[in-house]
Amino acid sequence: MPQPTISIQKLFPPYFATAREFIRQGIARTVAGEIPEATTLAVLMAETLPRLVNAYGPARAAVILSRLAHDIHAGLAPNCQQQ
């Protein structure tokens, strides 16, 4: 039996591609400005975590972060290399 196809549009919220491009452009500006990668990552986390908790609540945000941690540890996250 053929598997149903999933539209990529349904996997992401509206304007995902546009927002991702804005973020990528901002990251590119930090690289061009010679801001260390660790600093950029720290800022991204500092900006993201409160928004994540605000959007999903503390319990759901914790579940999301736990799943992300598991996937990273297991080598399942996209573009993830185990060290």
All heavy atoms as a GROMACS GRO file, in nm:
protein
  632
    1MET      N    1   0.085  -0.117   0.000
    1MET     CA    2   0.000   0.000   0.000
    1MET      C    3   0.090   0.124   0.000
    1MET      O    4   0.181   0.135   0.082
    1MET     CB    5  -0.090  -0.003   0.124
    1MET     CG    6  -0.171   0.123   0.142
    1MET     SD    7  -0.280   0.114   0.285
    1MET     CE    8  -0.426   0.057   0.205
    2PRO      N    9   0.067   0.218  -0.090
    2PRO     CA   10   0.151   0.337  -0.096
    2PRO      C   11   0.133   0.426   0.027
    2PRO      O   12   0.024   0.436   0.082
    2PRO     CB   13   0.106   0.409  -0.223
    2PRO     CG   14  -0.025   0.351  -0.259
    2PRO     CD   15  -0.035   0.216  -0.194
    3GLN      N   16   0.243   0.486   0.070
    3GLN     CA   17   0.239   0.577   0.184
    3GLN      C   18   0.179   0.711   0.140
    3GLN      O   19   0.206   0.759   0.030
    3GLN     CB   20   0.381   0.603   0.237
    3GLN     CG   21   0.446   0.481   0.296
    3GLN     CD   22   0.381   0.440   0.427
    3GLN    OE1   23   0.328   0.523   0.500
    3GLN    NE2   24   0.382   0.312   0.455
    4PRO      N   25   0.097   0.772   0.226
    4PRO     CA   26   0.043   0.903   0.190
    4PRO      C   27   0.156   1.006   0.188
    4PRO      O   28   0.251   0.997   0.266
    4PRO     CB   29  -0.056   0.933   0.302
    4PRO     CG   30  -0.015   0.846   0.416
    4PRO     CD   31   0.052   0.726   0.355
    5THR      N   32   0.147   1.097   0.096
    5THR     CA   33   0.248   1.202   0.090
    5THR      C   34   0.213   1.313   0.188
    5THR      O   35   0.095   1.343   0.209
    5THR     CB   36   0.261   1.260  -0.052
    5THR    OG1   37   0.133   1.309  -0.092
    5THR    CG2   38   0.308   1.156  -0.150
    6ILE      N   39   0.315   1.368   0.249
    6ILE     CA   40   0.296   1.477   0.344
    6ILE      C   41   0.349   1.604   0.280
    6ILE      O   42   0.465   1.609   0.240
    6ILE     CB   43   0.368   1.449   0.477
    6ILE    CG1   44   0.312   1.324   0.542
    6ILE    CG2   45   0.357   1.568   0.571
    6ILE    CD1   46   0.387   1.279   0.665
    7SER      N   47   0.266   1.702   0.272
    7SER     CA   48   0.309   1.830   0.216
    7SER      C   49   0.405   1.897   0.313
    7SER      O   50   0.380   1.906   0.433
    7SER     CB   51   0.188   1.921   0.194
    7SER     OG   52   0.230   2.052   0.168
    8ILE      N   53   0.519   1.943   0.261
    8ILE     CA   54   0.618   2.011   0.344
    8ILE      C   55   0.556   2.136   0.406
    8ILE      O   56   0.594   2.179   0.514
    8ILE     CB   57   0.746   2.043   0.263
    8ILE    CG1   58   0.861   2.081   0.355
    8ILE    CG2   59   0.722   2.152   0.162
    8ILE    CD1   60   0.920   1.967   0.428
    9GLN      N   61   0.457   2.194   0.339
    9GLN     CA   62   0.391   2.315   0.390
    9GLN      C   63   0.320   2.287   0.522
    9GLN      O   64   0.307   2.375   0.605
    9GLN     CB   65   0.290   2.370   0.288
    9GLN     CG   66   0.342   2.394   0.146
    9GLN     CD   67   0.470   2.475   0.140
    9GLN    OE1   68   0.539   2.478   0.231
    9GLN    NE2   69   0.505   2.539   0.035
   10LYS      N   70   0.275   2.163   0.542
   10LYS     CA   71   0.202   2.129   0.664
   10LYS      C   72   0.295   2.102   0.781
   10LYS      O   73   0.251   2.097   0.895
   10LYS     CB   74   0.111   2.009   0.639
   10LYS     CG   75  -0.002   2.039   0.543
   10LYS     CD   76  -0.090   1.919   0.523
   10LYS     CE   77  -0.200   1.950   0.422
   10LYS     NZ   78  -0.287   1.838   0.401
   11LEU      N   79   0.423   2.080   0.754
   11LEU     CA   80   0.517   2.051   0.860
   11LEU      C   81   0.562   2.177   0.934
   11LEU      O   82   0.607   2.168   1.047
   11LEU     CB   83   0.640   1.979   0.804
   11LEU     CG   84   0.617   1.841   0.746
   11LEU    CD1   85   0.745   1.787   0.686
   11LEU    CD2   86   0.562   1.746   0.851
   12PHE      N   87   0.555   2.290   0.870
   12PHE     CA   88   0.605   2.414   0.926
   12PHE      C   89   0.495   2.519   0.933
   12PHE      O   90   0.403   2.519   0.852
   12PHE     CB   91   0.721   2.467   0.841
   12PHE     CG   92   0.836   2.372   0.833
   12PHE    CD1   93   0.862   2.304   0.716
   12PHE    CD2   94   0.917   2.349   0.943
   12PHE    CE1   95   0.969   2.215   0.708
   12PHE    CE2   96   1.024   2.260   0.935
   12PHE     CZ   97   1.050   2.194   0.817
   13PRO      N   98   0.506   2.610   1.029
   13PRO     CA   99   0.405   2.716   1.039
   13PRO      C  100   0.415   2.814   0.922
   13PRO      O  101   0.515   2.814   0.848
   13PRO     CB  102   0.440   2.785   1.172
   13PRO     CG  103   0.580   2.748   1.201
   13PRO     CD  104   0.607   2.617   1.132
   14PRO      N  105   0.314   2.899   0.905
   14PRO     CA  106   0.316   2.996   0.796
   14PRO      C  107   0.441   3.084   0.801
   14PRO      O  108   0.489   3.117   0.909
   14PRO     CB  109   0.190   3.082   0.821
   14PRO     CG  110   0.103   2.997   0.907
   14PRO     CD  111   0.194   2.908   0.988
   15TYR      N  112   0.491   3.117   0.685
   15TYR     CA  113   0.607   3.206   0.667
   15TYR      C  114   0.736   3.147   0.722
   15TYR      O  115   0.832   3.219   0.746
   15TYR     CB  116   0.581   3.344   0.728
   15TYR     CG  117   0.459   3.410   0.672
   15TYR    CD1  118   0.342   3.417   0.746
   15TYR    CD2  119   0.459   3.464   0.544
   15TYR    CE1  120   0.228   3.476   0.695
   15TYR    CE2  121   0.346   3.523   0.491
   15TYR     CZ  122   0.231   3.530   0.567
   15TYR     OH  123   0.119   3.588   0.515
   16PHE      N  124   0.741   3.015   0.740
   16PHE     CA  125   0.862   2.951   0.792
   16PHE      C  126   0.983   2.982   0.707
   16PHE      O  127   1.088   3.022   0.758
   16PHE     CB  128   0.841   2.800   0.802
   16PHE     CG  129   0.963   2.726   0.852
   16PHE    CD1  130   0.984   2.712   0.988
   16PHE    CD2  131   1.056   2.674   0.764
   16PHE    CE1  132   1.097   2.645   1.036
   16PHE    CE2  133   1.168   2.608   0.810
   16PHE     CZ  134   1.189   2.593   0.946
   17ALA      N  135   0.972   2.963   0.578
   17ALA     CA  136   1.087   2.985   0.488
   17ALA      C  137   1.133   3.130   0.493
   17ALA      O  138   1.254   3.156   0.495
   17ALA     CB  139   1.051   2.944   0.345
   18THR      N  140   1.041   3.223   0.497
   18THR     CA  141   1.076   3.365   0.504
   18THR      C  142   1.147   3.396   0.635
   18THR      O  143   1.251   3.462   0.636
   18THR     CB  144   0.950   3.452   0.490
   18THR    OG1  145   0.887   3.422   0.366
   18THR    CG2  146   0.984   3.600   0.495
   19ALA      N  147   1.093   3.348   0.744
   19ALA     CA  148   1.155   3.373   0.875
   19ALA      C  149   1.292   3.309   0.883
   19ALA      O  150   1.388   3.370   0.935
   19ALA     CB  151   1.065   3.319   0.987
   20ARG      N  152   1.305   3.188   0.831
   20ARG     CA  153   1.435   3.121   0.832
   20ARG      C  154   1.538   3.200   0.753
   20ARG      O  155   1.653   3.214   0.794
   20ARG     CB  156   1.423   2.979   0.777
   20ARG     CG  157   1.559   2.906   0.778
   20ARG     CD  158   1.548   2.762   0.737
   20ARG     NE  159   1.484   2.748   0.609
   20ARG     CZ  160   1.453   2.632   0.555
   20ARG    NH1  161   1.477   2.519   0.618
   20ARG    NH2  162   1.395   2.627   0.438
   21GLU      N  163   1.496   3.256   0.640
   21GLU     CA  164   1.589   3.336   0.560
   21GLU      C  165   1.633   3.461   0.636
   21GLU      O  166   1.750   3.499   0.631
   21GLU     CB  167   1.525   3.373   0.425
   21GLU     CG  168   1.619   3.444   0.331
   21GLU     CD  169   1.746   3.366   0.300
   21GLU    OE1  170   1.745   3.241   0.300
   21GLU    OE2  171   1.851   3.431   0.277
   22PHE      N  172   1.540   3.526   0.706
   22PHE     CA  173   1.578   3.642   0.787
   22PHE      C  174   1.682   3.605   0.893
   22PHE      O  175   1.779   3.676   0.914
   22PHE     CB  176   1.456   3.703   0.857
   22PHE     CG  177   1.363   3.780   0.766
   22PHE    CD1  178   1.229   3.790   0.800
   22PHE    CD2  179   1.407   3.841   0.650
   22PHE    CE1  180   1.142   3.861   0.719
   22PHE    CE2  181   1.320   3.912   0.569
   22PHE     CZ  182   1.187   3.923   0.603
   23ILE      N  183   1.660   3.492   0.958
   23ILE     CA  184   1.754   3.446   1.062
   23ILE      C  185   1.889   3.415   0.998
   23ILE      O  186   1.994   3.453   1.052
   23ILE     CB  187   1.698   3.323   1.136
   23ILE    CG1  188   1.569   3.358   1.210
   23ILE    CG2  189   1.802   3.263   1.230
   23ILE    CD1  190   1.582   3.461   1.317
   24ARG      N  191   1.888   3.346   0.886
   24ARG     CA  192   2.014   3.313   0.817
   24ARG      C  193   2.089   3.439   0.775
   24ARG      O  194   2.212   3.444   0.783
   24ARG     CB  195   1.986   3.224   0.697
   24ARG     CG  196   1.950   3.083   0.737
   24ARG     CD  197   1.921   2.996   0.617
   24ARG     NE  198   1.904   2.857   0.658
   24ARG     CZ  199   1.866   2.762   0.575
   24ARG    NH1  200   1.841   2.788   0.449
   24ARG    NH2  201   1.852   2.638   0.620
   25GLN      N  202   2.016   3.540   0.730
   25GLN     CA  203   2.080   3.666   0.693
   25GLN      C  204   2.144   3.732   0.815
   25GLN      O  205   2.254   3.786   0.806
   25GLN     CB  206   1.980   3.760   0.628
   25GLN     CG  207   1.936   3.717   0.490
   25GLN     CD  208   1.821   3.798   0.435
   25GLN    OE1  209   1.778   3.898   0.494
   25GLN    NE2  210   1.768   3.755   0.322
   26GLY      N  211   2.074   3.728   0.928
   26GLY     CA  212   2.129   3.783   1.051
   26GLY      C  213   2.255   3.710   1.094
   26GLY      O  214   2.354   3.772   1.135
   27ILE      N  215   2.253   3.578   1.083
   27ILE     CA  216   2.371   3.499   1.117
   27ILE      C  217   2.486   3.534   1.023
   27ILE      O  218   2.601   3.550   1.066
   27ILE     CB  219   2.339   3.348   1.115
   27ILE    CG1  220   2.243   3.314   1.229
   27ILE    CG2  221   2.467   3.265   1.123
   27ILE    CD1  222   2.184   3.175   1.221
   28ALA      N  223   2.456   3.548   0.895
   28ALA     CA  224   2.560   3.585   0.798
   28ALA      C  225   2.621   3.721   0.834
   28ALA      O  226   2.742   3.740   0.819
   28ALA     CB  227   2.503   3.587   0.657
   29ARG      N  228   2.539   3.814   0.882
   29ARG     CA  229   2.592   3.945   0.923
   29ARG      C  230   2.683   3.932   1.044
   29ARG      O  231   2.782   4.004   1.055
   29ARG     CB  232   2.477   4.043   0.951
   29ARG     CG  233   2.409   4.090   0.822
   29ARG     CD  234   2.321   4.213   0.843
   29ARG     NE  235   2.222   4.198   0.947
   29ARG     CZ  236   2.099   4.150   0.930
   29ARG    NH1  237   2.059   4.110   0.810
   29ARG    NH2  238   2.015   4.141   1.031
   30THR      N  239   2.652   3.841   1.136
   30THR     CA  240   2.742   3.824   1.251
   30THR      C  241   2.875   3.765   1.206
   30THR      O  242   2.980   3.803   1.258
   30THR     CB  243   2.680   3.736   1.362
   30THR    OG1  244   2.664   3.602   1.316
   30THR    CG2  245   2.547   3.792   1.411
   31VAL      N  246   2.870   3.674   1.109
   31VAL     CA  247   2.994   3.617   1.055
   31VAL      C  248   3.076   3.727   0.989
   31VAL      O  249   3.197   3.740   1.013
   31VAL     CB  250   2.964   3.501   0.957
   31VAL    CG1  251   3.090   3.459   0.882
   31VAL    CG2  252   2.902   3.384   1.030
   32ALA      N  253   3.009   3.808   0.905
   32ALA     CA  254   3.078   3.918   0.837
   32ALA      C  255   3.133   4.020   0.937
   32ALA      O  256   3.237   4.081   0.912
   32ALA     CB  257   2.983   3.986   0.738
   33GLY      N  258   3.065   4.035   1.050
   33GLY     CA  259   3.110   4.128   1.153
   33GLY      C  260   3.212   4.067   1.247
   33GLY      O  261   3.248   4.128   1.348
   34GLU      N  262   3.255   3.947   1.215
   34GLU     CA  263   3.358   3.876   1.292
   34GLU      C  264   3.318   3.852   1.438
   34GLU      O  265   3.401   3.851   1.528
   34GLU     CB  266   3.493   3.947   1.282
   34GLU     CG  267   3.543   3.952   1.139
   34GLU     CD  268   3.679   4.017   1.125
   34GLU    OE1  269   3.744   4.048   1.226
   34GLU    OE2  270   3.721   4.037   1.009
   35ILE      N  271   3.189   3.834   1.460
   35ILE     CA  272   3.141   3.797   1.592
   35ILE      C  273   3.162   3.647   1.607
   35ILE      O  274   3.126   3.569   1.519
   35ILE     CB  275   2.992   3.835   1.610
   35ILE    CG1  276   2.979   3.987   1.603
   35ILE    CG2  277   2.935   3.778   1.737
   35ILE    CD1  278   2.838   4.037   1.601
   36PRO      N  279   3.223   3.604   1.718
   36PRO     CA  280   3.250   3.461   1.734
   36PRO      C  281   3.122   3.377   1.726
   36PRO      O  282   3.015   3.418   1.774
   36PRO     CB  283   3.312   3.452   1.874
   36PRO     CG  284   3.366   3.587   1.900
   36PRO     CD  285   3.274   3.683   1.829
   37GLU      N  286   3.134   3.259   1.667
   37GLU     CA  287   3.018   3.170   1.652
   37GLU      C  288   2.955   3.138   1.787
   37GLU      O  289   2.832   3.134   1.799
   37GLU     CB  290   3.060   3.041   1.581
   37GLU     CG  291   2.942   2.948   1.555
   37GLU     CD  292   2.981   2.823   1.479
   37GLU    OE1  293   3.098   2.782   1.484
   37GLU    OE2  294   2.891   2.767   1.416
   38ALA      N  295   3.037   3.117   1.889
   38ALA     CA  296   2.984   3.086   2.022
   38ALA      C  297   2.897   3.200   2.074
   38ALA      O  298   2.795   3.176   2.140
   38ALA     CB  299   3.097   3.056   2.120
   39THR      N  300   2.935   3.323   2.045
   39THR     CA  301   2.856   3.439   2.088
   39THR      C  302   2.722   3.442   2.015
   39THR      O  303   2.617   3.462   2.076
   39THR     CB  304   2.933   3.570   2.062
   39THR    OG1  305   3.056   3.565   2.133
   39THR    CG2  306   2.853   3.692   2.104
   40THR      N  307   2.726   3.419   1.884
   40THR     CA  308   2.602   3.416   1.806
   40THR      C  309   2.509   3.307   1.856
   40THR      O  310   2.388   3.330   1.874
   40THR     CB  311   2.633   3.395   1.656
   40THR    OG1  312   2.717   3.501   1.611
   40THR    CG2  313   2.507   3.391   1.572
   41LEU      N  314   2.563   3.189   1.882
   41LEU     CA  315   2.480   3.079   1.932
   41LEU      C  316   2.422   3.111   2.069
   41LEU      O  317   2.305   3.080   2.095
   41LEU     CB  318   2.562   2.950   1.938
   41LEU     CG  319   2.606   2.896   1.802
   41LEU    CD1  320   2.703   2.780   1.819
   41LEU    CD2  321   2.487   2.856   1.718
   42ALA      N  322   2.500   3.172   2.156
   42ALA     CA  323   2.450   3.209   2.289
   42ALA      C  324   2.335   3.309   2.277
   42ALA      O  325   2.234   3.298   2.348
   42ALA     CB  326   2.563   3.266   2.374
   43VAL      N  327   2.349   3.404   2.188
   43VAL     CA  328   2.243   3.504   2.168
   43VAL      C  329   2.118   3.437   2.111
   43VAL      O  330   2.005   3.465   2.156
   43VAL     CB  331   2.291   3.619   2.077
   43VAL    CG1  332   2.175   3.708   2.035
   43VAL    CG2  333   2.398   3.701   2.147
   44LEU      N  334   2.136   3.349   2.014
   44LEU     CA  335   2.020   3.279   1.957
   44LEU      C  336   1.945   3.200   2.064
   44LEU      O  337   1.821   3.201   2.069
   44LEU     CB  338   2.063   3.187   1.842
   44LEU     CG  339   2.103   3.258   1.713
   44LEU    CD1  340   2.172   3.160   1.618
   44LEU    CD2  341   1.984   3.322   1.647
   45MET      N  342   2.019   3.130   2.150
   45MET     CA  343   1.956   3.054   2.259
   45MET      C  344   1.886   3.147   2.357
   45MET      O  345   1.773   3.120   2.400
   45MET     CB  346   2.059   2.968   2.332
   45MET     CG  347   2.112   2.852   2.248
   45MET     SD  348   1.984   2.733   2.202
   45MET     CE  349   1.948   2.662   2.361
   46ALA      N  350   1.952   3.257   2.393
   46ALA     CA  351   1.895   3.352   2.489
   46ALA      C  352   1.766   3.414   2.434
   46ALA      O  353   1.673   3.443   2.510
   46ALA     CB  354   1.996   3.462   2.522
   47GLU      N  355   1.760   3.433   2.304
   47GLU     CA  356   1.639   3.488   2.242
   47GLU      C  357   1.532   3.382   2.220
   47GLU      O  358   1.413   3.411   2.226
   47GLU     CB  359   1.675   3.556   2.108
   47GLU     CG  360   1.754   3.683   2.123
   47GLU     CD  361   1.676   3.794   2.191
   47GLU    OE1  362   1.553   3.805   2.169
   47GLU    OE2  363   1.737   3.872   2.266
   48THR      N  364   1.574   3.259   2.195
   48THR     CA  365   1.480   3.152   2.161
   48THR      C  366   1.410   3.092   2.282
   48THR      O  367   1.288   3.068   2.278
   48THR     CB  368   1.553   3.040   2.083
   48THR    OG1  369   1.606   3.097   1.964
   48THR    CG2  370   1.460   2.926   2.049
   49LEU      N  371   1.484   3.063   2.388
   49LEU     CA  372   1.426   2.990   2.500
   49LEU      C  373   1.306   3.061   2.564
   49LEU      O  374   1.202   2.997   2.586
   49LEU     CB  375   1.533   2.957   2.603
   49LEU     CG  376   1.630   2.849   2.554
   49LEU    CD1  377   1.741   2.827   2.657
   49LEU    CD2  378   1.559   2.720   2.524
   50PRO      N  379   1.313   3.191   2.595
   50PRO     CA  380   1.193   3.254   2.651
   50PRO      C  381   1.074   3.251   2.556
   50PRO      O  382   0.960   3.235   2.598
   50PRO     CB  383   1.237   3.398   2.678
   50PRO     CG  384   1.386   3.394   2.682
   50PRO     CD  385   1.426   3.282   2.592
   51ARG      N  386   1.101   3.264   2.427
   51ARG     CA  387   0.993   3.259   2.329
   51ARG      C  388   0.932   3.120   2.321
   51ARG      O  389   0.811   3.104   2.305
   51ARG     CB  390   1.044   3.304   2.192
   51ARG     CG  391   1.070   3.453   2.184
   51ARG     CD  392   1.143   3.490   2.054
   51ARG     NE  393   1.146   3.633   2.032
   51ARG     CZ  394   1.231   3.717   2.090
   51ARG    NH1  395   1.320   3.672   2.176
   51ARG    NH2  396   1.226   3.847   2.063
   52LEU      N  397   1.015   3.018   2.330
   52LEU     CA  398   0.968   2.880   2.329
   52LEU      C  399   0.876   2.854   2.448
   52LEU      O  400   0.768   2.797   2.433
   52LEU     CB  401   1.088   2.784   2.330
   52LEU     CG  402   1.060   2.636   2.316
   52LEU    CD1  403   1.010   2.604   2.176
   52LEU    CD2  404   1.185   2.556   2.345
   53VAL      N  405   0.919   2.897   2.565
   53VAL     CA  406   0.838   2.878   2.686
   53VAL      C  407   0.708   2.959   2.675
   53VAL      O  408   0.601   2.910   2.712
   53VAL     CB  409   0.918   2.918   2.813
   53VAL    CG1  410   0.829   2.918   2.936
   53VAL    CG2  411   1.037   2.823   2.831
   54ASN      N  412   0.717   3.080   2.624
   54ASN     CA  413   0.598   3.164   2.609
   54ASN      C  414   0.498   3.103   2.510
   54ASN      O  415   0.377   3.106   2.532
   54ASN     CB  416   0.637   3.305   2.564
   54ASN     CG  417   0.520   3.399   2.564
   54ASN    OD1  418   0.446   3.408   2.662
   54ASN    ND2  419   0.504   3.471   2.455
   55ALA      N  420   0.550   3.045   2.403
   55ALA     CA  421   0.463   2.989   2.299
   55ALA      C  422   0.399   2.858   2.341
   55ALA      O  423   0.282   2.833   2.310
   55ALA     CB  424   0.542   2.969   2.170
   56TYR      N  425   0.474   2.772   2.413
   56TYR     CA  426   0.426   2.637   2.442
   56TYR      C  427   0.403   2.607   2.589
   56TYR      O  428   0.350   2.502   2.622
   56TYR     CB  429   0.524   2.533   2.385
   56TYR     CG  430   0.534   2.540   2.235
   56TYR    CD1  431   0.644   2.598   2.174
   56TYR    CD2  432   0.432   2.491   2.154
   56TYR    CE1  433   0.653   2.606   2.035
   56TYR    CE2  434   0.441   2.498   2.016
   56TYR     CZ  435   0.552   2.556   1.957
   56TYR     OH  436   0.561   2.563   1.822
   57GLY      N  437   0.446   2.698   2.676
   57GLY     CA  438   0.435   2.673   2.819
   57GLY      C  439   0.557   2.596   2.866
   57GLY      O  440   0.626   2.530   2.787
   58PRO      N  441   0.587   2.605   2.996
   58PRO     CA  442   0.708   2.542   3.048
   58PRO      C  443   0.715   2.391   3.028
   58PRO      O  444   0.819   2.338   2.989
   58PRO     CB  445   0.705   2.576   3.197
   58PRO     CG  446   0.612   2.691   3.211
   58PRO     CD  447   0.515   2.680   3.097
   59ALA      N  448   0.606   2.320   3.052
   59ALA     CA  449   0.609   2.174   3.042
   59ALA      C  450   0.632   2.129   2.898
   59ALA      O  451   0.715   2.042   2.870
   59ALA     CB  452   0.480   2.114   3.097
   60ARG      N  453   0.557   2.186   2.804
   60ARG     CA  454   0.572   2.148   2.663
   60ARG      C  455   0.709   2.188   2.610
   60ARG      O  456   0.772   2.114   2.534
   60ARG     CB  457   0.460   2.211   2.580
   60ARG     CG  458   0.464   2.174   2.434
   60ARG     CD  459   0.415   2.032   2.412
   60ARG     NE  460   0.413   2.005   2.268
   60ARG     CZ  461   0.474   1.903   2.212
   60ARG    NH1  462   0.536   1.815   2.286
   60ARG    NH2  463   0.469   1.886   2.083
   61ALA      N  464   0.758   2.306   2.649
   61ALA     CA  465   0.892   2.349   2.608
   61ALA      C  466   0.996   2.251   2.659
   61ALA      O  467   1.091   2.216   2.587
   61ALA     CB  468   0.921   2.490   2.659
   62ALA      N  469   0.980   2.203   2.781
   62ALA     CA  470   1.074   2.105   2.837
   62ALA      C  471   1.071   1.975   2.758
   62ALA      O  472   1.175   1.914   2.733
   62ALA     CB  473   1.042   2.079   2.984
   63VAL      N  474   0.952   1.932   2.716
   63VAL     CA  475   0.941   1.811   2.634
   63VAL      C  476   1.010   1.831   2.500
   63VAL      O  477   1.084   1.743   2.454
   63VAL     CB  478   0.792   1.771   2.614
   63VAL    CG1  479   0.777   1.665   2.507
   63VAL    CG2  480   0.732   1.725   2.745
   64ILE      N  481   0.989   1.945   2.438
   64ILE     CA  482   1.053   1.975   2.310
   64ILE      C  483   1.205   1.972   2.325
   64ILE      O  484   1.276   1.910   2.245
   64ILE     CB  485   1.006   2.112   2.256
   64ILE    CG1  486   0.859   2.104   2.215
   64ILE    CG2  487   1.093   2.158   2.139
   64ILE    CD1  488   0.794   2.239   2.189
   65LEU      N  489   1.256   2.036   2.429
   65LEU     CA  490   1.401   2.040   2.452
   65LEU      C  491   1.455   1.901   2.484
   65LEU      O  492   1.565   1.865   2.441
   65LEU     CB  493   1.435   2.140   2.562
   65LEU     CG  494   1.409   2.286   2.525
   65LEU    CD1  495   1.425   2.375   2.648
   65LEU    CD2  496   1.499   2.331   2.412
   66SER      N  497   1.378   1.823   2.558
   66SER     CA  498   1.420   1.686   2.591
   66SER      C  499   1.430   1.601   2.465
   66SER      O  500   1.526   1.526   2.447
   66SER     CB  501   1.322   1.624   2.691
   66SER     OG  502   1.359   1.492   2.718
   67ARG      N  503   1.331   1.612   2.378
   67ARG     CA  504   1.334   1.537   2.252
   67ARG      C  505   1.451   1.582   2.165
   67ARG      O  506   1.518   1.499   2.102
   67ARG     CB  507   1.203   1.554   2.176
   67ARG     CG  508   1.090   1.478   2.238
   67ARG     CD  509   0.964   1.493   2.157
   67ARG     NE  510   0.854   1.422   2.222
   67ARG     CZ  511   0.728   1.439   2.191
   67ARG    NH1  512   0.693   1.525   2.096
   67ARG    NH2  513   0.634   1.372   2.255
   68LEU      N  514   1.474   1.711   2.161
   68LEU     CA  515   1.586   1.763   2.085
   68LEU      C  516   1.718   1.710   2.139
   68LEU      O  517   1.805   1.663   2.064
   68LEU     CB  518   1.585   1.916   2.088
   68LEU     CG  519   1.697   1.987   2.012
   68LEU    CD1  520   1.696   1.951   1.865
   68LEU    CD2  521   1.686   2.137   2.031
   69ALA      N  522   1.733   1.711   2.272
   69ALA     CA  523   1.855   1.659   2.335
   69ALA      C  524   1.873   1.511   2.302
   69ALA      O  525   1.984   1.466   2.269
   69ALA     CB  526   1.850   1.680   2.485
   70HIS      N  527   1.765   1.435   2.308
   70HIS     CA  528   1.772   1.293   2.275
   70HIS      C  529   1.816   1.273   2.131
   70HIS      O  530   1.905   1.191   2.102
   70HIS     CB  531   1.636   1.226   2.298
   70HIS     CG  532   1.633   1.085   2.250
   70HIS    ND1  533   1.594   1.052   2.121
   70HIS    CD2  534   1.669   0.969   2.308
   70HIS    CE1  535   1.603   0.922   2.104
   70HIS    NE2  536   1.648   0.869   2.217
   71ASP      N  537   1.755   1.346   2.039
   71ASP     CA  538   1.788   1.331   1.897
   71ASP      C  539   1.932   1.370   1.870
   71ASP      O  540   2.001   1.304   1.791
   71ASP     CB  541   1.693   1.414   1.810
   71ASP     CG  542   1.553   1.356   1.804
   71ASP    OD1  543   1.531   1.244   1.857
   71ASP    OD2  544   1.464   1.423   1.747
   72ILE      N  545   1.981   1.474   1.934
   72ILE     CA  546   2.120   1.515   1.917
   72ILE      C  547   2.212   1.406   1.968
   72ILE      O  548   2.307   1.365   1.900
   72ILE     CB  549   2.148   1.649   1.987
   72ILE    CG1  550   2.075   1.762   1.915
   72ILE    CG2  551   2.298   1.677   1.993
   72ILE    CD1  552   2.074   1.894   1.991
   73HIS      N  553   2.184   1.357   2.087
   73HIS     CA  554   2.267   1.253   2.148
   73HIS      C  555   2.269   1.125   2.064
   73HIS      O  556   2.372   1.059   2.050
   73HIS     CB  557   2.219   1.222   2.290
   73HIS     CG  558   2.304   1.124   2.362
   73HIS    ND1  559   2.431   1.153   2.404
   73HIS    CD2  560   2.280   0.996   2.397
   73HIS    CE1  561   2.483   1.046   2.463
   73HIS    NE2  562   2.393   0.949   2.460
   74ALA      N  563   2.154   1.094   2.005
   74ALA     CA  564   2.142   0.972   1.925
   74ALA      C  565   2.190   0.991   1.781
   74ALA      O  566   2.191   0.896   1.703
   74ALA     CB  567   1.997   0.924   1.924
   75GLY      N  568   2.230   1.115   1.746
   75GLY     CA  569   2.274   1.142   1.609
   75GLY      C  570   2.161   1.150   1.510
   75GLY      O  571   2.181   1.134   1.390
   76LEU      N  572   2.041   1.177   1.558
   76LEU     CA  573   1.923   1.180   1.471
   76LEU      C  574   1.886   1.320   1.425
   76LEU      O  575   1.803   1.335   1.335
   76LEU     CB  576   1.803   1.119   1.545
   76LEU     CG  577   1.821   0.975   1.592
   76LEU    CD1  578   1.702   0.932   1.676
   76LEU    CD2  579   1.841   0.883   1.474
   77ALA      N  580   1.943   1.422   1.488
   77ALA     CA  581   1.910   1.560   1.450
   77ALA      C  582   1.970   1.591   1.312
   77ALA      O  583   2.078   1.542   1.279
   77ALA     CB  584   1.961   1.657   1.554
   78PRO      N  585   1.900   1.672   1.233
   78PRO     CA  586   1.954   1.707   1.102
   78PRO      C  587   2.088   1.780   1.116
   78PRO      O  588   2.107   1.859   1.209
   78PRO     CB  589   1.851   1.801   1.040
   78PRO     CG  590   1.733   1.797   1.130
   78PRO     CD  591   1.773   1.732   1.258
   79ASN      N  592   2.180   1.753   1.026
   79ASN     CA  593   2.311   1.818   1.025
   79ASN      C  594   2.386   1.801   1.155
   79ASN      O  595   2.458   1.890   1.198
   79ASN     CB  596   2.298   1.967   0.990
   79ASN     CG  597   2.227   1.990   0.860
   79ASN    OD1  598   2.254   1.921   0.762
   79ASN    ND2  599   2.136   2.083   0.856
   80CYS      N  600   2.365   1.689   1.220
   80CYS     CA  601   2.426   1.665   1.352
   80CYS      C  602   2.536   1.562   1.338
   80CYS      O  603   2.516   1.457   1.281
   80CYS     CB  604   2.319   1.616   1.449
   80CYS     SG  605   2.380   1.581   1.612
   81GLN      N  606   2.652   1.596   1.394
   81GLN     CA  607   2.762   1.501   1.396
   81GLN      C  608   2.799   1.476   1.542
   81GLN      O  609   2.816   1.570   1.618
   81GLN     CB  610   2.883   1.556   1.322
   81GLN     CG  611   2.860   1.575   1.175
   81GLN     CD  612   2.984   1.632   1.107
   81GLN    OE1  613   3.079   1.670   1.171
   81GLN    NE2  614   2.978   1.636   0.975
   82GLN      N  615   2.810   1.350   1.578
   82GLN     CA  616   2.851   1.318   1.713
   82GLN      C  617   3.000   1.342   1.728
   82GLN      O  618   3.078   1.318   1.635
   82GLN     CB  619   2.818   1.173   1.747
   82GLN     CG  620   2.671   1.148   1.763
   82GLN     CD  621   2.642   1.007   1.807
   82GLN    OE1  622   2.718   0.916   1.781
   82GLN    NE2  623   2.532   0.990   1.877
   83GLN      N  624   3.038   1.391   1.846
   83GLN     CA  625   3.179   1.416   1.872
   83GLN      C  626   3.231   1.317   1.972
   83GLN      O  627   3.166   1.263   2.051
   83GLN     CB  628   3.197   1.557   1.926
   83GLN     CG  629   3.158   1.661   1.823
   83GLN     CD  630   3.183   1.803   1.873
   83GLN    OE1  631   3.246   1.824   1.974
   83GLN    NE2  632   3.131   1.898   1.802
   0.00000   0.00000   0.00000
